[in-house]
């Protein structure tokens, strides 16, 4: 880097020198021309008053001396400018008094001498002095950079070997040779951490001997925050982390299984989720998850069966049926549940059938319907012990079937002038009072009389009475 700067400075120096020299030559020629013109003009003026005389010409040696001094002066200015602006800032980065006091004195003395000679217009001597100063400065900068690089290498090597004293000495020398180096300052800060690093290294060794992987890993991670470039410790940390993860993973799976055995479902799920956070794609997770799902299924089935028992005790066979269907959905091969579901379906269906018959008891006077009702009662017989409501419905229906098919004495009263008939059944005739036998149900009595409006009477003969009477008289004239 310094060599490059020096080369660039030399090139710039040469360009500036030739440019300045050209300007000085031009200015000198112009000055000489003006002097000659002035001299000629003076001689020409004096010729008008006196005899003409020849113009005085300056000797060539004196003009050349003037030109040389100007060039030397300019050359010094350029050289000193390069020293001041390019080399001296690099020298200022070096603690010269600490590194080489004699060299520092020599550089200072040479600079002072060059300035003094220039001030005395001893341009040739000043140029010689500044040239020597530049050579010495360039060599000083080059030598310091070489020694700086060597010191940095030594400091880094000692740091890598956790050797504090050699590292400290080497980095101190590097900072002396380049006081502004950020790289050296950063390494110096890290070297100051070596005592802590050495302590951590020793603790890591102890943890390894004691077979304490977690402590060893914690210490290595702390060490890597100080020295992240240590590949061997990175590899060891990865190995330890893998071993710890495997151990923790297996432990969590075991805890999950144990929690299931103890019927602690929430704990089992928590352990499984923690294991997933370590290794989300391990096949062992599927086994534990299946065990948890199976346990949850058994719990659901148990809940359904509990609801079945509760509903059965309440004679609520619709609830029994719905919960047994859920059981079968979870356990299609559960024969006990399937048999009970078949019975529940029968009980629910028979309950509805018997209820329908009980809602319309008078239809049971129909022989076909009565037979169907008796068939339903017979189908319900096996379930009477299981369903008190079904037993009660069966008993009520049996009683109604008997009642609706036993004729009820019906007394028909009239005025002995109205002709009475029962539509769809037969004629009663004219009577003051007559008892006929009719099965319970709905009937239409019709009365007719010459010269009077006919009359219809709708009656329902109950099945739970021993006698029924009605009066029908046509008494509204036409």
C-alpha positions in Angstrom: 0.0 0.0 0.0 2.8 2.4 1.0 4.9 1.4 -2.1 1.9 2.2 -4.3 1.5 5.6 -2.7 5.2 6.3 -3.2 5.1 5.3 -6.9 2.0 7.5 -7.5 3.7 10.4 -5.7 6.8 10.0 -7.9 4.7 10.0 -11.1 2.8 13.1 -9.9 6.2 14.7 -9.0 7.6 14.2 -12.5 4.5 15.6 -14.2 4.4 18.6 -12.0 8.2 19.2 -12.5 8.0 19.3 -16.3 5.0 21.5 -16.2 6.6 23.9 -13.8 9.9 23.9 -15.7 8.1 24.8 -18.9 6.3 27.7 -17.2 9.6 28.9 -15.7 11.3 28.8 -19.1 8.5 30.7 -20.7 8.5 33.3 -18.0 12.3 33.6 -18.1 12.2 34.1 -21.9 9.5 36.7 -21.6 11.4 38.5 -18.9 14.6 38.6 -21.0 12.6 39.8 -23.9 11.1 42.6 -21.9 14.6 43.6 -20.5 16.0 43.7 -24.1 13.0 45.7 -25.3 13.4 48.2 -22.4 17.1 48.6 -23.1 16.6 49.1 -26.8 13.9 51.7 -26.1 16.2 53.6 -23.7 19.1 53.7 -26.2 16.7 54.7 -28.9 15.5 57.6 -26.8 19.0 58.8 -26.0 19.9 58.8 -29.7 17.5 61.7 -30.3 19.5 63.9 -27.8 23.0 62.7 -28.4 25.0 60.4 -30.4 23.6 56.9 -30.9 25.2 54.2 -28.9 25.0 50.4 -29.0 22.4 48.6 -26.6 23.8 46.9 -23.5 23.2 43.1 -23.6 23.2 41.0 -20.3 25.8 38.3 -20.3 24.5 34.8 -21.1 26.0 33.3 -17.9 24.0 35.6 -15.6 20.6 34.7 -17.4 21.4 31.0 -17.1 22.1 31.3 -13.4 18.7 33.1 -12.8 17.0 30.3 -14.7 18.7 27.6 -12.7 17.8 29.1 -9.3 14.1 29.4 -10.3 14.0 25.8 -11.4 15.8 24.6 -8.2 13.5 26.6 -6.1 10.4 25.2 -7.8 11.8 21.7 -7.6 12.4 22.0 -3.8 8.8 23.3 -3.3 7.4 20.3 -5.2 9.6 17.9 -3.3 8.8 19.3 0.1 5.1 19.4 -0.7 5.2 15.7 -1.5 7.1 15.1 1.8 4.6 17.2 3.8 1.4 16.0 2.2 2.2 12.3 1.4 5.0 11.0 3.4 4.8 12.9 6.7 1.1 11.7 7.4 2.4 8.2 7.0 5.3 8.9 9.3 2.9 10.4 11.9 1.2 7.0 12.2 4.4 5.6 13.6 5.5 6.2 17.2 9.0 7.0 16.0 10.4 8.0 19.4 9.3 4.6 20.8 10.4 2.6 17.8 13.7 4.3 16.8 14.6 7.5 18.6 17.8 8.1 16.6 15.8 7.7 13.3 13.2 10.1 14.6 15.9 12.7 15.4 17.6 12.2 12.0 14.3 12.8 10.1 13.5 15.9 12.2 17.0 17.2 11.8 17.0 16.7 8.0 13.6 18.4 7.6 14.9 21.4 9.7 18.1 21.6 7.6 16.2 21.5 4.3 13.9 24.3 5.4 16.9 26.4 6.6 18.8 25.9 3.4 15.8 26.9 1.3 15.3 30.0 3.5 19.0 31.0 2.8 18.3 30.5 -1.0 20.7 27.6 -1.1 18.5 25.8 -3.5 20.9 23.2 -4.7 21.8 22.2 -1.1 18.2 22.3 0.0 17.2 20.0 -2.9 19.9 17.5 -2.0 18.8 17.5 1.7 15.1 17.1 0.8 15.9 14.3 -1.6 17.8 12.5 1.2 14.9 13.2 3.6 12.4 11.7 1.2 14.5 8.6 0.6 14.9 8.1 4.4 11.1 8.7 4.9 10.2 6.2 2.2 12.5 3.6 3.7 11.2 4.3 7.2 7.6 3.8 6.1 8.4 0.6 4.1 10.4 -0.9 7.0 7.7 0.0 9.5 5.0 -1.6 7.4 7.0 -4.8 7.0 7.6 -5.0 10.7 3.9 -4.1 11.3 2.7 -7.0 9.2 5.1 -9.4 11.0 4.0 -8.1 14.4 0.3 -8.6 13.4 1.0 -12.2 12.3 2.8 -12.9 15.5 0.0 -11.4 17.6 -2.6 -13.3 15.8 -0.7 -16.6 16.1 -0.2 -16.1 19.8 -3.9 -15.2 20.2 -4.9 -18.4 18.4 -2.7 -20.3 20.8 -4.2 -18.5 23.8 -0.6 -17.3 24.7 -1.3 -13.9 26.3 2.2 -12.4 26.9 3.6 -13.0 23.4 0.3 -11.8 21.9 0.4 -8.7 24.1 4.0 -7.9 23.2 3.4 -8.4 19.5 0.2 -6.3 19.3 1.9 -3.5 21.3 4.7 -3.4 18.7 2.1 -3.4 15.9 0.3 -0.4 17.4 3.6 1.4 17.8 4.3 0.9 14.1 0.8 1.9 13.0 -1.0 3.8 15.8 -4.1 4.3 13.7 -4.7 0.7 12.5 -8.3 -0.3 13.3 -7.3 -4.0 12.6 -4.6 -3.8 15.3 -6.8 -2.0 17.8 -9.5 -4.7 17.3 -7.0 -7.5 17.8 -5.6 -5.7 20.9 -9.1 -5.7 22.4 -9.5 -9.4 21.7 -6.1 -10.2 23.1 -7.2 -8.5 26.4 -9.9 -11.2 26.5 -7.4 -14.0 26.5 -7.3 -14.5 30.3 -11.1 -15.0 30.2 -10.8 -17.2 27.2 -8.1 -19.3 28.9 -10.3 -19.7 31.9 -13.2 -20.8 29.7 -11.0 -23.3 27.9 -10.0 -24.8 31.2 -13.6 -25.0 32.5 -14.6 -26.7 29.2 -11.9 -29.4 29.7 -13.2 -30.0 33.2 -16.8 -30.3 32.0 -15.8 -32.8 29.4 -13.9 -34.9 31.9 -16.9 -34.9 34.2 -19.2 -35.9 31.3 -21.4 -32.8 31.8 -22.4 -32.0 28.2 -24.9 -29.3 29.0 -22.3 -27.3 31.0 -19.7 -28.0 28.4 -22.0 -26.7 25.7 -22.9 -23.6 27.7 -19.2 -22.8 28.2 -18.3 -23.4 24.5 -21.1 -21.0 23.4 -19.8 -18.4 25.8 -16.2 -18.9 24.4 -17.5 -18.6 20.8 -19.0 -15.2 21.5 -15.4 -14.1 22.3 -13.6 -16.1 19.6 -16.2 -17.1 16.9 -13.5 -18.2 14.4 -12.6 -21.4 16.4 -13.8 -24.1 14.1 -12.9 -27.0 16.4 -15.1 -25.6 19.2 -17.9 -24.9 16.7 -17.8 -28.6 15.7 -17.7 -29.8 19.3 -20.7 -27.5 20.1 -22.7 -29.0 17.2 -21.9 -32.5 18.4 -22.9 -31.7 22.0 -26.1 -30.0 20.8 -27.0 -33.0 18.7 -26.4 -35.4 21.7 -28.3 -33.2 24.1 -31.2 -32.8 21.6 -31.4 -36.6 21.1 -31.4 -37.3 24.8 -34.0 -34.6 25.5 -36.1 -35.8 22.5 -36.2 -39.3 23.8 -36.9 -38.1 27.3 -39.9 -36.1 26.2 -41.3 -39.0 24.3 -41.0 -41.2 27.4 -42.7 -38.6 29.5 -45.5 -38.3 27.0 -46.1 -42.1 27.1 -46.0 -42.0 30.9 -48.5 -39.2 31.1 -50.9 -41.2 28.9 -50.5 -44.1 31.3 -51.5 -41.8 34.1 -54.4 -40.4 32.0 -52.8 -36.9 32.0 -53.7 -36.0 28.4 -52.7 -32.3 28.5 -49.2 -33.2 29.9 -48.8 -35.9 27.2 -49.6 -33.4 24.4 -47.3 -30.8 26.0 -44.4 -33.2 26.0 -45.1 -34.2 22.4 -45.1 -30.6 21.3 -41.8 -29.9 23.0 -40.3 -32.9 21.2 -41.6 -31.6 17.9 -39.8 -28.3 18.5 -36.5 -30.3 18.7 -37.0 -32.6 15.7 -40.2 -31.9 13.9 -39.8 -34.6 11.3 -38.7 -37.6 13.4 -40.8 -40.8 12.8 -41.1 -41.5 16.5 -43.4 -38.5 16.8 -46.0 -40.4 14.7 -46.0 -43.3 17.1 -46.6 -41.0 20.1 -49.2 -39.0 18.2 -51.1 -42.2 17.3 -51.0 -43.3 20.9 -52.5 -39.9 22.0 -55.1 -40.1 19.3 -56.1 -43.6 20.3 -56.3 -42.5 23.9 -58.5 -39.5 22.9 -60.7 -41.9 20.9 -61.1 -44.1 24.0 -61.9 -41.1 26.1 -64.6 -40.0 23.6 -66.0 -43.5 23.5 -66.1 -43.7 27.2 -67.8 -40.3 27.4 -70.4 -41.5 24.8 -71.0 -44.7 26.8 -71.4 -42.7 30.0 -74.1 -40.6 28.2 -75.7 -43.8 27.0 -75.9 -45.2 30.5 -77.3 -41.9 31.8 -79.9 -41.7 29.1 -80.9 -45.3 29.4 -81.5 -44.7 33.1 -83.7 -41.8 32.2 -85.5 -43.9 29.5 -84.3 -41.4 26.9 -83.7 -43.7 24.0 -83.2 -41.0 21.4 -80.1 -39.8 23.4 -79.1 -43.5 23.8 -79.3 -43.9 20.0 -77.4 -40.8 19.1 -74.5 -41.6 21.5 -74.3 -45.2 20.3 -74.0 -44.0 16.8 -71.0 -41.9 17.8 -69.5 -45.0 19.5 -69.9 -47.0 16.2 -68.4 -44.1 14.3 -65.3 -44.3 16.5 -65.3 -48.1 16.8 -67.0 -49.7 13.8 -66.2 -53.2 15.1 -67.7 -52.7 18.6 -70.3 -55.5 18.5 -71.7 -54.7 22.0 -72.4 -51.1 20.9 -73.8 -52.3 17.6 -76.3 -54.7 19.3 -77.4 -52.1 21.8 -77.8 -49.6 18.9 -80.1 -52.0 17.1 -82.2 -52.4 20.3 -82.2 -48.6 20.7 -83.4 -48.1 17.1 -86.2 -50.6 17.8 -87.3 -48.9 21.0 -87.2 -45.4 19.5 -89.2 -46.7 16.4 -91.8 -48.6 18.6 -92.2 -45.6 20.9 -93.1 -43.5 18.0 -95.4 -46.1 16.5 -97.3 -46.8 19.7 -97.5 -43.0 20.4 -99.1 -42.6 16.9 -101.7 -45.2 17.7 -102.4 -43.7 21.1 -102.9 -40.3 19.5 -105.7 -41.7 17.3 -107.3 -44.5 19.3 -110.6 -44.6 17.4 -108.9 -45.6 14.2 -108.2 -48.9 16.0 -111.8 -50.0 15.5 -110.5 -50.8 12.0 -109.7 -54.4 12.1 -106.5 -54.1 10.0 -105.2 -51.2 12.0 -106.0 -53.1 15.2 -104.0 -56.1 14.0 -101.0 -53.8 13.2 -101.2 -52.2 16.6 -101.3 -55.7 18.3 -98.2 -56.6 16.2 -96.4 -53.5 17.4 -97.3 -54.4 21.0 -95.8 -57.9 20.5 -92.6 -56.3 19.0 -92.3 -54.1 22.1 -92.7 -56.9 24.5 -88.9 -57.9 24.6 -88.0 -54.3 25.5 -90.5 -53.6 28.2 -87.9 -54.2 30.9 -85.5 -51.8 29.3 -88.0 -49.0 28.6 -90.7 -48.3 31.2 -92.2 -45.8 28.8 -92.5 -48.4 26.1 -94.1 -50.9 28.6 -96.5 -48.2 29.6 -97.4 -47.4 26.0 -97.9 -51.0 25.3 -100.2 -51.4 28.3 -102.3 -48.4 27.3 -102.6 -49.5 23.8 -103.8 -52.9 24.8 -106.4 -51.4 27.0 -107.5 -49.1 24.2 -107.6 -51.9 21.7 -109.9 -53.8 24.1 -112.0 -50.8 24.8 -112.5 -49.5 21.3 -113.7 -53.0 20.2 -116.3 -53.4 23.0 -119.7 -52.0 22.0 -121.1 -49.2 24.2 -124.9 -49.0 24.9 -126.1 -45.9 23.2 -129.5 -44.5 24.2 -131.2 -42.6 21.4 -134.0 -40.3 22.5 -136.5 -38.6 20.1 -140.2 -37.5 19.7 -141.4 -40.7 18.1 -142.0 -38.8 14.9 -138.4 -38.2 13.7 -136.9 -41.1 11.7 -133.4 -41.7 12.8 -130.5 -43.5 11.2 -126.8 -43.9 11.8 -124.9 -43.2 8.6 -122.8 -46.2 7.5 -124.2 -48.3 10.3 -128.0 -48.7 10.0 -131.5 -47.4 10.9 -132.8 -46.7 14.4 -136.3 -45.7 13.2 -138.8 -43.6 15.0 -138.8 -43.9 18.8 -139.1 -42.1 22.0 -136.1 -43.9 23.4 -134.0 -46.8 22.1 -130.7 -48.3 23.1 -128.4 -49.5 20.4 -124.9 -51.0 20.6 -122.0 -49.1 18.9 -118.3 -49.4 19.1 -116.5 -46.3 20.4 -115.7 -43.9 17.6 -117.2 -41.1 15.5 -120.7 -41.4 14.1 -123.2 -39.2 12.2 -126.8 -39.5 13.3 -129.3 -38.2 10.9 -133.0 -37.3 11.7 -135.8 -36.9 9.1 -139.4 -35.8 9.4 -142.0 -35.0 6.8 -142.5 -31.2 6.6 -139.4 -30.5 8.7 -135.8 -29.8 8.0 -133.5 -32.8 8.4 -130.9 -32.7 11.1 -127.4 -34.2 11.4 -125.6 -34.8 14.7 -121.9 -35.6 14.9 -121.0 -37.6 18.0 -117.9 -39.4 19.3 -118.7 -42.3 21.5 -115.9 -42.6 24.1 -114.2 -45.9 24.7 -113.9 -45.3 28.4 -117.6 -45.0 29.3 -120.1 -47.7 30.1 -123.2 -45.9 28.6 -123.8 -43.0 26.2 -127.0 -41.1 25.3 -128.1 -38.5 22.7 -131.3 -36.7 21.6 -132.3 -36.1 18.1 -135.6 -34.2 17.1 -136.5 -32.6 13.8 -138.5 -29.6 15.1 -137.7 -26.9 12.5 -140.5 -26.7 9.8 -139.7 -26.3 6.2 
